[in-house]
Amino acid sequence: MPLPMPSPARQWPVARVLAASLMLATLAGCSSMQTTGGAPAGRGPRSEAMVQADALARQAMAQGGAERAQTDKQIETLLAALDNPTLQREAAALPAGDPLYNYAGRALLRRGLPLPRPFDRTAWKFDAGNRPPAESDGYRPPTKLAVLLPLSGNLATAAAPVRDGLLTGYYGETRRRPEVSFYDTSTGASAAYDRAVSEGNDFVVGPLGRDEVGTLFNRATLPVPVLALNRSQLQPPPGNASFSLSPEDEGIAAADYLVERGARRVLVVSAEDDTQRRAVTSLRERLAERGGTITDVVSEGAADFAPFAAKQGGVDAVFLAVKGTAARQLMPRLALAGLAGKPRVATSQLLSGTGKPEDDRVLDGIAFPSESWTTRGARGLPSPASAAAMLPNAKGPAARLFAFGFDAWLITAYLERLATSSEGINGATGVLRIDGFGNVQRTPAWSTFSSGIAVPLADAARR
């Protein structure tokens, strides 16, 4: 059905966006889902870490707020100390209904490992409401969808590519689609949510701001389920979910990537912005959980890295929390310090300021988490170049948020499949799953530069 035009209270320039989204959807064809999965691991003796974590998980069932968050962190630390085979084996051995299983499953997903079985949906359950039955591939969208975004104000620029990506996924689907209405959160997300509820929507996507999500999740009840587009300090209330592209997740992914390759002592070169600091903090915590350490955190403006490279114990790898423009200037200095041959991992910010192969060759070999769409393509979306030619919000740094919006639509349409299966869906930002607490877990694609061009990591050697 056609997308209803916004009321005067929430007007925004939709004509161009809708036209471009329809063109992108036509190019890409119908959105579809692919699944991934794996077989359970073998069984073996139980480790002391799992015994302790199991006891804590049972305590957590009666806790809330800061106390629950502290217990959750203790459990994550214990599980992070286990190697992959042990974690897989002992997760598979947990009986159905064991409160530790959802924690162990989330730890598996963060490492890109398959679940032995679906999450236990004891507290978080999918409520179909009055939706028509699912299609054979699990497609079961709402009947009336509300999207809560800042359509005006300071965050409107960030919201625009999210909106455009969601609309592109929406119009790329030829089967039954919900009626969609947009609500401006610039004057308050809670008020926008209440309005969406009063107007009969049966599912809500948004809000976008972290504080807005926290305010909504702190409510006693949410009569209409929500897919929040950010994470807060609170777990999603039962029946609700959250999805984000957080720097914390990138720090965790980078730490796991390095540990799996034997790197325990990591030198960090970081910019001073909040996003990069959050990634570094997450990296530090995750490395510590898995037996690694950050040797130093050095400013991107440092002139000489030799003293840091010469530290007792040495450096196994370098983590770059900087943009591509800064990374290009760093490479000669790292080489002079004898660090050019060390594994180098960066945040996704590495792509910022790149795009000219003749300049970017110096970045060859650096691994970084990326969106599947930008390096491998994604079903339901045209190529990034085609999308960028038609829609400004699908190119440059905005492309990541565009892919995020597209995946928000996929999660909305396939929420039941995600909630009732251990399989994931291949989205534009990576492989998507929902853990036992309602958090969407994203396994990013890994990329690198080869001859100055960003390519999938597995294919880089063939260029």
Secondary structure, 3 states (H helix, E strand, C coil): CCCCCCCHHHCCCHHHHHHHHHHHHHHHCCCCCCEECCCCCCCCCCCHHHHHHHHHHHHHCCCCHHHHHHHHHHHHHHHHCCCHHHHHHHHHHCCCCCCCHHHHHHHHHHCCCCCCCCCCCCCCCCCCCCCCCCCCCCCCCCCEEEEEECCCCCCHHHHHHHHHHHHHHHHCCCCCCCEEEEEECCCCHHHHHHHHHHCCCCEEECCCCHHHHHHHHCCCCCCCCEEECCCCCCCCCCCCEECCCCHHHHHHHHHHHHHHCCCCEEEEEECCCHHHHHHHHHHHHHHHHCCCEEEEEEECCCCCCHHHHCCCCCCCEEEEECCHHHHHHHHHHHHHCCCCCCCEEECHHHHCCCCCHHHHHHHECCEEEECHHHHHCCCCCCCHHHHHHHCHHHCCCHHHHHHHHHHHHHHHHCHHHHHHCCCEEECCCCEEEECCCCEEEEECEEEEEECCEEEEHHHHHHC
